[in-house]
Amino acid sequence: MIGDGINDILALKKSDCPIALGSGNEATKTVAQFILLKNDFSVLPDILKEGRKVINNITRVASMNLLRVIYTFTLTVLLLITHHLFPLESINLMMMGIFTVGIPSALLVLEKDEKRNEEDILQKIRNNALPTGIIIGVAIFAMLALAYKFPIYTSFTNGHVVTHYKEFISDVTLIIGSVQLFSLYLLCRPLSRFRAIVITGMTALFYGTYFIEPVTKFLGIAPFTSFRFLIPTSICILLILIIRADVILKS
C-alpha cells in the first residue's frame, strides 16, 4: 500500500508493507515502513530485491547455526542421561565452526540472492536444521557407545590397555564437519559459481587440516592412517544417505 495523505493512514496500518511518499503528510510517514524520499517509484524493485537477499541470507546462516546448536544439545542430553563425558574439546568445536559456519556465512552474505522465498522463514529454518542436527547427535552418541563396548580405539601395550582418545576425537570431528559441509551444500542449492567456490574451498581447508602436521598438533587431532580412515568415512556416507533420503521425502 502506497499513500501520502491522512486518509491513507488506516489502510497503511492494515497493509503488509506500508509505503509513504516523501512529500506526504508527516503522520502518514510515521506509520510507513518505507518512505520514498524523492517520490520515485522506480526504486521499489531494488527494495524488493534487497529484502529477498536479506531473507535468503538470514535463512541460510540461521539454519547453519541452529544445526550446530541442535546436535550439541542432542548429544549433551544423551550424555547426561548415560553419565558419559562430552567427546570433543573446545578447539575441535572451533575448528568445525570456522570452516562450516563462520567463514561460509561471512562469504555467502556477499552474494546477491534474489530468489523469491515462498515458505515461512521460521519453518524453513527448522526443517533445514532439526532433522540433521538430531541425526548427527544420535550418531555421535552411538559411536561413543560402541567405542566403550568394543576395542575400536584401544590397544594393548606391555599388558596394559591404551585408549587412543586423540583418534576418537579426530574421527568425531571429521564426521560432524563432513555432515555440516554436506548440509551447507544442501542449503546453497541451486549452486552458483560463487557458492561452489565457497563450498569447495571450505571442504579443502577442513580436510587439509588432517594432512598438515603442525596444524594437527595445534588442533589436537591425529593424522589419517589408511585403515582408521575407513571408520569415519563409512559413518559419514551413512549419515549423508540418511539426510539425503530425508530431503527427498520432504520434496
trRosetta pair geometry for C-beta under 8 A, 3 or more apart (Angstrom, degrees):
i j d omega theta_ij theta_ji phi_ij phi_ji
1 8 7.5 169 159 -176 112 104
1 11 5.5 -165 -161 138 149 97
1 12 5.4 -160 106 -103 128 55
1 14 7.8 70 -18 72 159 73
1 15 3.5 -131 6 -73 124 162
1 17 7.2 159 26 79 68 57
1 18 5.5 -23 72 -111 101 62
1 19 6.8 170 88 28 48 75
2 19 4.6 -28 -102 79 76 103
2 20 7.4 160 -156 -91 61 23
2 21 7.1 69 178 -45 98 86
2 36 8.0 12 -142 -4 115 130
3 7 8.0 -141 -163 83 128 63
3 8 2.7 173 -163 157 146 154
3 9 7.4 -148 109 -56 151 36
3 11 6.5 128 -53 75 144 111
3 12 5.3 -106 30 -60 132 114
3 18 7.4 -37 26 -160 104 92
3 19 7.7 132 20 80 59 56
3 20 6.2 -34 74 -108 67 70
3 21 7.6 -118 110 0 28 89
3 24 6.9 101 123 -138 60 153
3 28 5.7 -128 110 -157 100 126
3 32 7.8 -157 56 -81 87 114
4 8 6.7 69 31 20 33 150
4 20 6.3 121 -98 -162 53 74
4 21 4.1 -16 -92 35 113 117
4 23 6.6 7 -153 84 132 75
4 24 3.1 -137 -151 -101 72 109
4 25 6.6 120 160 4 55 75
4 28 6.0 120 -162 113 23 165
5 8 5.2 105 61 -1 68 102
5 24 6.6 -114 -50 -152 37 97
5 25 5.7 76 -137 -10 34 123
5 28 6.4 102 71 -62 8 146
6 9 5.9 -21 -168 -18 48 115
6 25 5.4 -25 -54 63 71 175
6 27 5.9 37 -109 70 84 130
6 28 6.6 -119 -83 -53 38 99
7 10 8.0 -43 180 20 42 98
8 11 5.5 -66 -163 49 59 110
8 12 5.5 63 141 -30 85 107
8 28 5.9 42 71 -125 106 121
9 12 5.6 -59 -148 36 29 113
9 13 6.4 30 156 -22 65 104
9 27 6.1 -32 -89 130 134 105
9 28 5.8 -119 -79 -100 81 67
9 31 5.7 102 -150 23 83 152
10 13 5.8 -53 -151 31 30 112
10 14 6.7 18 155 -10 63 109
11 14 6.0 -63 -149 42 33 105
11 15 6.3 40 153 -35 67 106
12 15 5.7 -51 -146 22 32 116
12 18 3.7 75 -170 -134 88 127
12 20 7.1 22 -125 -67 150 92
12 28 6.7 124 -10 -155 162 77
12 31 5.2 111 109 109 124 119
12 32 6.1 -60 -172 -83 137 72
13 18 7.0 16 -63 -64 26 147
13 31 5.6 -57 -74 -175 81 137
15 18 5.0 126 67 -71 116 74
17 33 6.0 -86 -156 51 61 136
17 34 7.2 15 173 6 93 115
18 31 6.0 -41 122 125 163 85
18 32 4.6 -130 123 -122 101 59
18 33 5.4 117 59 5 76 85
18 34 7.6 175 99 32 52 72
19 32 5.8 73 -139 -157 15 117
19 33 7.1 -48 -77 59 56 78
19 34 4.6 -18 -115 72 84 103
19 35 7.5 170 -163 -86 62 27
19 36 6.6 48 172 -25 106 100
19 44 7.7 5 -128 -107 167 109
20 24 4.9 -120 180 55 97 147
20 28 4.8 147 -127 133 129 95
20 29 4.5 -161 103 -96 156 58
20 31 7.7 111 -49 67 129 70
20 32 3.6 -121 -9 -43 106 159
20 34 7.4 173 27 91 64 53
20 35 5.1 -20 71 -110 93 75
20 36 7.3 -156 96 19 43 76
21 24 4.2 114 63 -31 84 106
21 35 7.6 38 140 -160 7 69
21 36 5.4 -33 -123 60 51 105
21 39 5.0 33 -158 -108 104 87
22 29 7.8 58 -123 -99 36 130
22 35 5.8 95 -85 162 68 96
22 36 5.6 -105 -23 97 88 56
22 37 4.2 85 -89 -147 141 29
22 38 6.3 41 14 -30 149 18
22 39 5.6 -108 35 -46 96 73
23 39 5.7 -6 1 -62 109 127
24 28 4.7 -76 142 79 124 137
24 29 6.0 151 82 -50 104 91
25 28 4.3 92 66 2 90 108
25 29 7.1 -163 93 -6 48 84
26 29 5.7 -56 -149 38 35 110
26 30 6.5 45 150 -31 65 101
27 30 5.5 -46 -153 21 35 119
27 31 7.3 18 157 -7 63 102
28 31 6.6 -67 -159 39 32 98
28 32 6.5 35 149 -31 66 112
29 32 5.4 -54 -144 26 37 119
29 35 5.3 38 -143 -105 101 126
32 35 5.7 111 97 -71 135 76
34 47 6.4 39 -126 -151 154 154
36 39 5.5 94 118 -102 113 25
36 40 6.0 -163 -175 43 112 53
36 41 7.0 -10 -130 -77 159 48
36 43 6.8 159 -127 51 95 121
40 43 5.4 73 102 -9 102 104
41 44 5.7 -18 -176 -11 63 119
42 45 7.5 -36 180 19 50 100
43 46 5.3 -57 -166 42 61 115
43 47 6.1 67 138 -27 81 100
44 47 5.4 -51 -147 33 37 115
44 48 6.4 39 155 -20 67 103
45 48 5.5 -54 -149 36 34 114
45 49 6.3 34 154 -19 67 105
46 49 5.7 -52 -145 37 33 111
46 50 6.3 33 156 -19 65 106
47 50 5.9 -57 -148 37 29 110
47 51 6.4 31 153 -20 63 107
48 51 5.8 -56 -151 35 29 113
48 52 6.5 28 154 -17 64 105
49 52 5.8 -54 -149 36 32 110
49 53 6.3 36 151 -22 65 105
49 112 7.5 6 165 -169 112 107
49 114 4.6 -25 -146 -121 88 121
50 53 5.5 -51 -148 34 33 115
50 54 6.5 34 154 -19 65 103
51 54 5.8 -54 -149 35 31 110
51 55 6.3 28 155 -16 66 108
52 55 5.8 -56 -145 39 31 110
52 56 6.1 28 159 -17 67 110
52 113 7.2 -129 130 111 90 68
52 114 5.0 75 90 -149 133 52
52 115 6.7 -179 168 64 123 36
52 116 6.3 -65 -125 -95 133 46
52 117 6.8 163 -144 -1 83 93
53 56 6.1 -59 -145 39 25 107
53 57 6.2 21 159 -14 63 112
53 112 5.8 -55 -107 -147 129 56
53 113 5.4 127 -124 57 66 66
53 114 6.1 -24 -61 -80 84 61
54 57 6.0 -61 -146 40 26 107
54 58 6.1 25 158 -18 65 110
55 58 5.9 -57 -145 38 27 110
55 59 6.3 30 156 -22 63 107
55 117 5.5 -133 124 23 127 144
55 121 6.2 -109 -163 -97 99 132
56 59 5.7 -53 -148 33 29 114
56 60 6.5 26 156 -16 63 107
56 113 4.2 -120 100 108 149 125
56 114 8.0 -120 0 -74 146 12
56 115 6.1 97 -93 55 145 92
56 117 6.1 -176 -78 -51 79 124
57 60 5.9 -56 -147 37 31 109
57 61 6.1 21 160 -11 68 111
57 108 6.7 164 -130 120 88 92
57 109 4.6 81 -158 -116 137 76
57 113 6.5 149 -53 40 79 125
58 61 6.1 -60 -139 44 28 103
58 62 5.7 25 164 -17 66 115
58 121 7.3 15 97 -169 113 134
59 62 6.1 -59 -139 41 20 107
59 63 6.3 24 159 -23 59 110
59 117 6.8 167 -30 -122 156 153
59 121 5.7 -119 -87 -150 103 89
59 124 5.8 -9 -150 102 123 126
59 125 5.9 -136 -147 -71 68 89
59 128 7.8 113 169 -5 88 154
60 63 5.9 -58 -152 32 25 112
60 64 6.7 21 155 -16 61 106
60 105 7.7 171 114 -117 95 73
60 108 6.1 -99 114 128 146 146
60 187 5.1 123 -137 162 85 121
60 188 7.2 67 -138 -78 132 63
61 64 5.9 -56 -152 35 33 110
61 65 6.4 24 155 -11 67 109
61 105 4.6 83 -122 -137 101 109
61 108 7.4 -180 -66 75 89 120
61 109 6.9 10 -53 -64 133 107
62 65 5.9 -59 -145 43 32 106
62 66 5.8 30 159 -19 68 111
62 125 4.9 -31 109 -129 116 134
63 66 5.9 -56 -139 40 26 108
63 67 6.3 36 156 -28 61 104
63 124 7.7 -64 -75 129 121 79
63 125 5.1 -141 -77 -139 77 69
63 128 3.9 -25 -141 103 129 140
63 129 5.0 -164 -157 -51 65 101
63 183 7.8 -153 139 159 107 111
63 187 5.6 171 88 -111 141 135
64 67 5.8 -50 -152 26 28 116
64 68 7.1 26 153 -16 59 102
64 100 7.2 -173 -164 141 114 79
64 101 4.8 161 146 -119 118 85
64 104 7.1 -170 -122 87 167 123
64 105 6.3 -148 66 -71 147 106
64 129 7.8 -135 -55 -94 12 110
64 180 7.5 78 -150 -167 87 99
64 183 7.3 146 -108 114 71 114
64 184 6.5 40 -104 -93 117 85
64 187 6.8 -89 -58 4 92 171
65 68 5.9 -54 -158 33 36 110
65 69 6.6 34 148 -17 67 106
65 101 6.1 102 -80 -154 64 131
65 105 7.8 41 -47 -83 99 148
66 69 5.4 -54 -149 37 39 113
66 70 6.1 38 155 -23 70 106
66 125 6.1 92 14 166 155 103
66 126 7.7 -86 145 -96 157 44
66 128 7.8 94 69 84 121 95
66 129 4.0 25 100 -177 107 175
66 130 7.9 -33 139 -56 117 61
66 133 7.3 -87 132 -52 72 146
67 70 5.9 -57 -146 34 28 109
67 71 6.6 16 163 -9 65 106
67 128 7.4 -75 -61 125 108 85
67 129 4.2 -130 -68 -137 69 91
67 132 5.7 -18 -134 91 112 116
67 133 4.9 -161 -151 -70 55 99
67 136 7.8 73 175 12 92 144
67 180 6.7 145 119 -120 135 88
67 183 6.0 130 -133 141 166 162
68 71 6.5 -59 -144 39 27 99
68 72 6.2 24 159 -15 63 113
68 96 7.8 154 -118 119 116 115
68 97 6.9 62 -129 -101 157 86
68 101 6.2 -29 -36 -61 141 149
68 133 7.7 -88 -14 -114 10 109
68 180 7.4 36 -76 -114 86 132
69 72 6.0 -65 -149 41 26 110
69 73 6.1 24 157 -19 66 112
69 133 7.3 -17 75 -137 56 147
70 73 5.8 -56 -143 38 28 109
70 74 6.1 28 158 -19 65 108
70 129 5.7 143 -1 151 140 99
70 130 6.1 -163 -128 -117 160 44
70 132 7.9 96 81 81 135 68
70 133 2.7 46 95 151 121 158
70 134 6.4 -60 156 -46 115 61
70 137 7.1 -112 134 -28 70 128
71 74 5.6 -50 -140 38 33 113
71 75 6.1 31 160 -16 65 108
71 132 7.7 -53 -58 124 113 69
71 133 4.3 -130 -45 -158 73 70
71 134 7.4 -134 -93 -53 64 17
71 136 3.9 -21 -121 85 135 119
71 137 4.3 -170 -151 -53 61 86
71 140 7.5 84 177 9 108 131
71 176 7.0 156 130 -135 153 109
72 75 6.0 -58 -145 41 26 107
72 76 6.1 27 156 -21 63 111
72 137 7.4 -107 -15 -95 11 109
73 76 5.7 -57 -144 37 28 112
73 77 6.4 28 158 -20 64 105
73 133 7.8 27 44 160 95 125
73 137 7.3 -50 72 -97 54 151
74 77 6.1 -56 -151 34 27 109
74 78 6.6 21 155 -13 63 109
74 133 6.4 148 -7 142 130 86
74 134 5.3 158 -95 -121 156 54
74 136 7.6 121 62 77 135 73
74 137 2.8 98 92 114 119 172
74 138 6.5 -60 154 -41 130 67
74 141 7.9 -110 133 -23 89 128
75 78 5.9 -59 -149 40 31 109
75 79 6.2 29 155 -18 67 110
75 86 7.5 88 129 -132 111 84
75 136 7.8 -55 -47 117 113 80
75 137 4.2 -136 -46 -145 74 86
75 140 5.5 -13 -107 77 127 124
75 141 5.8 -171 -128 -55 72 97
76 79 5.7 -58 -146 39 29 110
76 80 6.3 32 155 -22 65 105
76 86 6.8 -6 -103 -97 76 111
77 80 5.8 -54 -148 34 30 112
77 81 6.5 30 154 -19 63 105
78 81 5.8 -53 -150 34 32 112
78 82 6.4 4 161 5 66 112
78 137 6.8 148 3 158 129 101
78 138 7.3 140 -59 -105 157 54
78 141 4.4 -24 116 -112 152 153
79 82 6.2 -70 -140 53 29 93
79 83 7.8 -150 167 24 58 2
79 84 4.6 -98 -146 69 82 88
79 85 7.1 -56 -171 101 127 7
79 86 6.0 99 136 -81 174 60
79 141 7.0 -138 -57 -113 75 103
79 144 7.8 -7 -95 94 97 164
80 83 7.5 26 -171 -73 28 41
82 141 7.9 129 20 -163 144 112
82 145 7.6 -64 180 -90 168 103
84 87 7.9 -4 142 -50 114 90
84 144 6.3 115 155 145 157 135
84 148 7.7 -105 -113 -54 127 145
87 140 6.9 -157 48 169 137 110
87 144 5.5 -136 -55 -95 142 124
87 168 6.7 -96 -166 136 116 112
87 169 6.6 -171 160 -97 82 69
87 172 5.5 155 121 -66 125 173
88 92 4.7 -123 -165 78 97 132
88 93 5.8 102 138 -50 130 90
88 169 6.4 128 -114 -140 54 91
88 172 6.2 -132 -75 111 96 133
88 173 6.9 124 -123 -73 109 84
89 92 5.0 99 57 2 74 102
89 93 7.4 -142 98 -1 42 86
89 169 6.6 18 0 -148 97 142
89 220 6.1 5 44 77 154 149
90 93 5.7 -57 -153 38 37 111
90 94 6.2 40 149 -23 68 105
91 94 5.3 -48 -147 34 36 117
91 95 6.5 43 151 -25 64 100
91 218 7.9 -146 -179 141 143 69
91 219 5.7 -174 139 -145 117 59
91 220 6.0 100 75 20 135 116
92 95 5.6 -47 -150 29 34 114
92 96 6.7 28 154 -12 64 103
92 169 6.0 -127 -74 177 154 106
92 172 7.7 43 165 90 150 101
92 173 4.7 -111 -162 -92 113 123
92 219 6.8 96 -87 178 62 96
92 220 7.1 -83 -55 71 94 106
92 221 7.1 113 -102 -66 100 107
93 96 6.0 -56 -149 40 33 107
93 97 6.0 34 153 -22 66 111
94 97 5.6 -58 -144 38 29 114
94 98 6.3 32 159 -24 65 104
95 98 6.1 -55 -151 30 26 109
95 99 6.7 -2 164 4 61 112
95 173 6.6 21 79 -162 129 129
95 177 7.5 -44 118 -83 95 134
95 206 7.9 116 158 -133 93 77
95 209 6.8 157 -160 153 127 175
95 219 5.6 49 -70 -137 143 128
96 99 6.6 -74 -145 48 27 94
96 100 5.5 -19 177 20 69 123
96 101 7.7 47 133 2 70 101
96 173 6.3 -145 -55 -155 111 82
96 176 5.8 -15 -123 108 153 112
96 177 4.8 -131 -117 -85 94 90
96 180 6.5 99 -176 28 105 156
96 206 7.9 54 -115 -133 54 116
97 100 6.9 -71 -118 53 15 85
97 101 5.1 -44 -158 45 58 117
97 102 5.5 62 143 -26 77 108
98 101 7.6 -1 -35 54 6 74
98 102 4.7 -38 -127 43 40 133
98 103 6.0 43 170 -17 66 101
99 102 7.6 16 -15 44 21 93
99 103 6.4 -4 -114 30 33 121
99 104 7.9 52 164 -21 36 100
99 177 6.7 24 81 -150 122 116
99 181 7.8 -27 131 -78 99 106
99 202 5.1 140 -176 -166 78 90
99 205 5.5 -161 -122 96 117 110
99 206 4.2 140 151 -78 155 96
100 104 6.7 -22 -178 7 24 131
100 177 5.8 -157 -44 -143 133 69
100 180 3.9 40 -173 122 150 129
100 181 5.7 -100 -113 -64 101 67
100 184 6.2 -146 -160 -40 76 133
100 202 6.8 126 -87 167 43 132
100 206 7.1 54 -53 -88 87 141
101 104 6.6 -79 -143 47 10 103
101 105 5.8 10 169 -22 57 118
101 180 7.4 -58 -46 176 85 134
102 105 6.2 -68 -153 32 16 108
102 106 6.6 7 159 -13 58 110
103 106 5.8 -59 -147 38 32 110
103 107 6.2 22 160 -13 67 111
103 202 6.3 170 85 -99 120 107
104 107 5.9 -65 -145 43 30 105
104 108 5.7 23 165 -19 70 114
104 184 5.8 -48 -174 -147 170 138
104 198 5.7 107 -126 163 79 118
104 199 7.5 49 -116 -84 122 57
104 202 5.6 -12 -62 -63 104 156
105 108 6.2 -57 -134 37 24 105
105 109 6.6 26 165 -23 60 106
106 109 6.7 -58 -156 26 23 108
106 110 7.9 27 147 -24 54 103
107 110 6.0 -55 -171 18 42 115
107 111 7.9 39 143 -23 66 98
107 198 5.0 171 107 -117 140 125
108 111 5.8 -44 -165 17 50 114
108 188 7.2 -116 -121 -103 133 107
108 195 6.9 49 -116 -108 98 83
108 198 6.3 120 -68 167 84 175
111 192 7.0 151 -158 61 142 145
111 194 5.3 165 -97 99 123 148
111 195 7.0 -2 -63 -58 170 84
117 121 6.8 51 137 -84 143 84
117 124 7.4 -79 -170 -19 116 167
119 123 6.2 -119 166 80 103 107
119 124 4.5 109 107 -64 130 115
120 123 4.0 63 78 17 108 113
120 124 6.5 178 83 -16 52 86
121 124 5.7 -56 -146 35 29 112
121 125 6.4 29 156 -18 64 105
122 125 5.8 -52 -148 36 32 111
122 126 6.3 31 154 -18 65 108
123 126 5.6 -56 -147 39 32 112
123 127 6.1 29 156 -18 66 108
124 127 5.8 -55 -143 39 29 109
124 128 6.2 31 156 -22 63 108
125 128 5.8 -57 -148 35 28 112
125 129 6.2 -2 165 2 65 116
126 129 6.5 -74 -140 47 23 92
126 130 5.3 16 178 -23 68 122
127 130 6.8 -39 -106 29 19 105
127 131 7.5 7 -167 -1 50 106
127 250 6.7 128 -176 -148 124 152
128 132 7.5 -28 156 13 49 125
128 183 7.6 109 172 -171 88 104
128 186 7.7 170 -146 110 92 114
128 187 6.3 65 -158 -95 134 100
129 132 6.3 -85 -155 51 31 102
129 133 5.4 27 164 -25 75 120
130 133 6.0 -62 -142 36 21 110
130 134 6.4 16 165 -14 61 108
131 134 6.0 -62 -151 38 29 107
131 135 6.2 29 155 -21 66 110
131 243 7.3 144 117 -124 107 74
131 246 5.2 -179 143 175 152 156
132 135 5.6 -55 -146 36 31 114
132 136 6.4 31 157 -19 66 104
132 179 7.0 169 -173 160 104 111
132 183 5.3 101 -180 -99 164 130
132 243 5.4 45 -105 -122 93 120
132 246 7.7 -168 -64 72 72 149
133 136 5.9 -54 -149 35 29 109
133 137 6.4 27 156 -16 64 109
134 137 5.8 -57 -147 39 31 111
134 138 6.1 25 160 -14 67 109
135 138 6.2 -59 -144 41 25 106
135 139 6.1 25 158 -21 63 113
135 179 7.8 -154 101 -168 108 148
135 239 6.1 136 145 -149 116 94
135 242 5.9 172 -148 110 141 131
135 243 6.3 -168 71 -72 165 89
135 246 7.9 -130 -48 -20 145 152
136 139 5.8 -60 -145 37 27 111
136 140 6.3 22 161 -15 65 107
136 175 7.8 154 -145 131 87 97
136 176 6.0 82 -166 -120 124 79
136 179 5.5 175 -95 96 111 153
136 180 7.9 40 -97 -56 154 80
136 239 7.0 67 -91 -157 64 141
137 140 6.2 -59 -148 37 26 105
137 141 6.4 24 155 -16 62 109
138 141 5.7 -58 -149 39 31 112
138 142 6.3 33 153 -21 66 106
139 142 5.7 -53 -147 36 30 111
139 143 6.4 32 152 -20 64 105
139 175 7.1 -143 122 158 123 137
139 235 6.6 133 176 -176 121 111
139 238 8.0 162 -130 96 131 111
139 239 5.6 -6 -88 -89 169 121
140 143 5.5 -50 -147 35 34 114
140 144 6.4 37 151 -20 64 103
140 172 5.8 72 -138 -143 108 103
140 175 6.9 164 -87 92 88 134
140 176 6.8 14 -72 -65 132 104
141 144 5.6 -53 -149 35 33 113
141 145 6.4 34 152 -20 65 104
142 145 5.6 -52 -147 36 33 113
142 146 6.4 32 154 -17 65 105
143 146 5.8 -54 -148 37 31 110
143 147 6.4 34 151 -23 64 106
143 171 7.6 -151 173 117 143 118
143 172 6.8 168 98 -94 143 88
143 175 7.4 172 -37 9 166 170
143 235 6.6 19 -84 -118 127 157
144 147 5.6 -53 -149 33 32 114
144 148 6.7 31 153 -18 63 102
144 172 7.9 34 -65 -91 91 130
145 148 5.9 -54 -154 33 33 110
145 149 6.4 19 153 -12 66 113
146 149 5.7 -63 -142 43 33 105
146 150 5.7 -19 176 27 74 109
146 152 6.5 39 129 -10 95 142
147 150 7.2 -66 -116 60 19 73
147 152 5.3 -87 -114 53 66 116
147 153 5.2 5 -150 16 109 117
147 168 5.9 69 -140 -121 158 129
151 154 4.4 -86 -150 60 83 105
151 155 7.6 120 173 -73 112 37
152 231 7.1 113 -174 -120 124 149
153 163 6.3 42 121 -163 94 69
153 164 4.7 -127 -177 61 82 90
153 165 7.3 94 151 -80 131 32
153 167 5.6 -176 -136 81 104 113
153 168 4.7 13 -120 -62 165 105
154 161 5.5 -7 -174 -172 122 97
154 162 6.5 151 -158 77 65 47
154 163 5.3 -30 -100 -100 85 58
154 164 6.8 -162 -83 7 29 82
155 161 7.6 150 78 -154 30 53
155 162 5.1 -22 65 60 80 101
155 164 6.8 50 0 -33 102 111
156 159 6.9 5 -178 -114 101 13
156 160 7.0 151 -154 72 61 33
156 161 6.1 -34 -98 -96 67 54
156 162 7.3 165 -99 13 15 86
157 160 5.7 -32 71 63 72 86
157 162 5.0 24 12 -20 116 130
164 167 4.1 11 139 20 114 121
164 168 6.6 136 103 -21 73 86
164 222 7.6 5 174 -47 107 161
165 168 5.6 -55 -153 35 38 113
165 169 6.4 38 152 -18 70 104
166 169 5.8 -53 -149 37 32 111
166 170 6.3 36 152 -23 64 107
166 220 6.5 -127 -130 168 98 74
166 221 6.7 154 -180 -143 88 27
166 222 4.7 109 128 -45 104 105
167 170 5.5 -53 -148 34 32 115
167 171 6.5 29 155 -18 65 105
167 222 4.7 -25 -88 28 62 153
167 228 6.3 -85 -161 -159 122 149
168 171 5.9 -57 -150 36 31 108
168 172 6.4 28 154 -17 66 107
169 172 5.8 -56 -146 38 31 110
169 173 6.2 32 156 -19 65 108
169 220 6.9 -22 106 123 149 99
169 221 6.4 -128 105 -107 98 74
169 222 8.0 116 63 0 86 91
170 173 5.8 -57 -149 37 27 112
170 174 6.3 28 153 -21 63 108
170 210 7.2 105 -166 -120 112 106
170 221 4.1 116 -101 -162 93 92
170 222 4.5 -99 -28 38 155 80
171 174 5.6 -53 -147 35 32 114
171 175 6.3 32 155 -21 66 105
171 228 7.4 -112 -74 166 117 100
171 231 5.9 -21 -137 99 142 114
171 232 4.2 -158 -153 -63 85 117
171 235 8.0 78 170 34 105 139
172 175 5.8 -53 -147 34 30 110
172 176 6.3 22 159 -11 65 108
172 232 8.0 -125 -50 -106 22 116
173 176 6.2 -59 -144 41 27 104
173 177 5.9 23 161 -15 64 115
173 221 6.2 -82 46 -104 151 132
174 177 6.0 -62 -142 43 24 109
174 178 6.0 25 161 -22 63 111
174 210 7.1 36 -90 -72 114 143
174 232 4.5 45 90 168 127 157
174 236 7.3 -73 134 -61 90 128
175 178 6.0 -58 -146 34 24 109
175 179 6.4 16 160 -12 62 109
175 232 5.1 -129 -59 -151 88 96
175 235 5.3 -24 -116 102 127 122
175 236 5.6 -146 -126 -73 67 83
175 239 7.1 97 -172 7 98 151
176 179 6.1 -60 -148 40 28 106
176 180 6.2 27 155 -18 65 110
177 180 5.7 -58 -146 39 29 111
177 181 6.3 31 156 -20 65 105
177 206 5.3 177 166 -172 132 134
178 181 5.8 -55 -151 35 30 111
178 182 6.5 30 151 -17 63 104
178 206 8.0 169 -75 127 56 140
178 232 7.7 136 1 158 142 106
178 236 4.5 -16 103 -133 151 129
178 240 7.6 -71 136 -57 103 115
179 182 5.5 -51 -149 36 35 113
179 183 6.4 39 149 -20 65 103
179 236 6.6 -147 -54 -137 81 76
179 239 5.2 -47 -96 121 125 136
179 240 6.6 -148 -111 -71 75 75
179 243 7.0 139 -155 -25 99 151
180 183 5.4 -50 -147 36 35 114
180 184 6.4 43 149 -24 64 100
181 184 5.4 -45 -149 31 35 117
181 185 6.7 41 148 -21 62 99
181 199 7.1 119 -170 -159 89 86
181 202 6.5 -176 -120 112 106 111
181 203 5.5 105 -165 -92 146 87
181 206 6.6 -133 -64 30 137 162
182 185 5.5 -47 -154 30 36 116
182 186 6.7 37 148 -18 65 101
182 240 5.2 -129 -135 -117 171 104
182 243 6.8 116 116 79 127 148
183 186 5.5 -50 -150 34 37 113
183 187 6.4 36 151 -19 67 105
183 243 7.1 -88 -80 -177 84 153
184 187 5.7 -55 -147 37 32 111
184 188 6.3 23 156 -15 65 112
184 199 6.1 169 116 -113 113 98
184 202 7.3 -38 103 81 165 150
185 188 5.9 -66 -146 40 28 106
185 189 7.1 46 154 -43 62 92
185 191 7.8 -21 -157 -77 77 115
185 199 5.6 86 -88 -143 80 148
186 189 6.1 -36 -158 0 34 114
186 243 7.7 -117 -41 146 154 117
186 247 6.3 -125 -143 -98 135 151
188 191 6.0 49 125 -99 103 71
188 195 4.3 162 -179 -171 127 132
188 198 7.7 -170 -115 72 156 119
188 199 6.3 -142 41 -53 160 127
191 195 5.0 -143 -147 87 68 118
191 196 4.8 74 174 -62 123 93
191 199 7.6 -72 -125 16 119 140
192 195 4.8 93 48 10 76 103
192 196 6.9 -139 90 -6 38 89
193 196 5.8 -57 -149 36 29 112
193 197 6.5 30 153 -20 64 105
194 197 5.8 -55 -152 34 31 111
194 198 6.5 31 152 -19 65 105
195 198 5.6 -53 -149 35 34 112
195 199 6.3 28 157 -14 68 107
196 199 6.0 -56 -144 40 29 107
196 200 6.0 27 158 -16 65 112
197 200 5.9 -58 -142 41 26 110
197 201 6.0 27 159 -20 64 111
198 201 5.9 -60 -147 38 24 110
198 202 6.3 19 160 -14 63 109
199 202 6.0 -57 -144 39 28 107
199 203 6.2 29 156 -20 64 109
200 203 5.8 -57 -147 37 28 112
200 204 6.3 27 156 -18 64 108
201 204 5.8 -57 -148 36 29 110
201 205 6.3 25 157 -15 65 108
202 205 5.8 -55 -144 39 32 110
202 206 6.1 33 157 -22 66 108
203 206 5.9 -55 -144 35 27 110
203 207 6.3 10 165 -2 64 110
204 207 6.5 -64 -142 47 24 97
204 208 5.7 33 158 -31 63 116
205 208 5.5 -56 -140 34 25 118
205 209 7.1 39 159 -34 58 93
206 209 6.4 -49 -171 10 29 110
207 210 6.0 -49 -171 24 51 112
207 211 7.5 28 143 -6 71 109
208 211 5.9 -72 -157 42 46 103
208 212 6.3 31 155 -17 80 112
208 215 7.9 38 123 64 78 164
209 212 6.3 -63 -138 37 32 103
209 215 4.8 -122 -148 137 73 134
209 216 6.8 135 158 -72 72 66
209 219 6.3 38 173 -1 125 158
209 221 7.3 61 132 54 106 141
210 216 6.5 69 -138 -88 36 111
210 221 6.7 -74 -107 119 75 131
210 223 6.0 127 173 -133 68 55
210 224 5.4 54 154 -27 121 100
211 223 6.7 90 -106 -142 35 103
211 224 7.1 -25 -79 20 76 107
212 215 4.1 50 89 18 108 118
212 216 6.6 165 81 -17 55 86
213 216 5.7 -55 -142 35 32 110
213 217 6.4 31 160 -18 65 104
213 223 6.7 -31 -97 -59 69 136
214 217 5.9 -56 -151 36 32 111
214 218 6.4 31 153 -19 65 108
215 218 5.7 -55 -147 37 33 111
215 219 6.1 15 160 -5 68 112
216 219 6.1 -63 -139 48 28 100
216 221 5.1 -97 -149 75 78 80
216 222 6.8 56 -177 -144 124 9
216 223 5.2 -44 -100 -60 172 80
217 220 7.6 29 -178 -72 28 37
222 228 8.0 -25 107 113 128 159
224 228 6.8 -161 -156 78 60 100
224 229 4.8 44 -163 -77 113 110
225 228 4.7 67 59 21 94 106
225 229 6.6 -155 79 -23 42 89
226 229 6.0 -56 -154 21 23 119
226 230 8.0 33 151 -30 54 94
227 230 6.3 -47 -175 8 41 112
228 231 6.1 -39 -170 15 54 112
229 232 7.0 -64 -160 46 42 94
229 233 5.8 39 152 -21 73 121
230 233 5.7 -67 -143 44 28 114
230 234 6.0 31 163 -25 68 108
231 234 6.2 -58 -151 31 22 107
231 235 6.8 13 156 -10 60 109
232 235 5.6 -59 -147 42 37 109
232 236 6.0 42 155 -25 70 106
233 236 5.6 -53 -146 34 29 114
233 237 6.4 30 156 -19 64 105
234 237 5.9 -54 -150 34 29 110
234 238 6.5 29 152 -18 63 107
235 238 5.7 -56 -149 37 33 113
235 239 6.3 29 156 -16 67 107
236 239 6.0 -59 -146 39 28 107
236 240 6.1 27 157 -18 65 110
237 240 5.9 -57 -145 38 28 111
237 241 6.4 29 156 -20 63 107
238 241 5.9 -58 -151 35 28 111
238 242 6.5 28 152 -19 64 106
239 242 5.6 -53 -149 35 34 112
239 243 6.3 30 155 -16 67 106
240 243 5.8 -54 -144 40 31 109
240 244 6.0 34 154 -22 65 109
241 244 5.6 -53 -143 38 29 114
241 245 6.3 33 155 -21 63 105
242 245 5.8 -54 -151 34 29 111
242 246 6.5 30 150 -20 63 104
243 246 5.5 -52 -151 34 34 114
243 247 6.5 35 151 -20 65 103
244 247 5.7 -52 -150 34 33 112
244 248 6.5 33 152 -19 65 105
245 248 5.7 -53 -148 36 33 112
245 249 6.4 34 154 -20 65 106
246 249 5.8 -54 -148 35 30 111
246 250 6.6 29 154 -19 63 107
247 250 5.9 -59 -152 35 31 110
247 251 6.4 23 156 -18 66 111
248 251 6.0 -62 -146 37 30 107
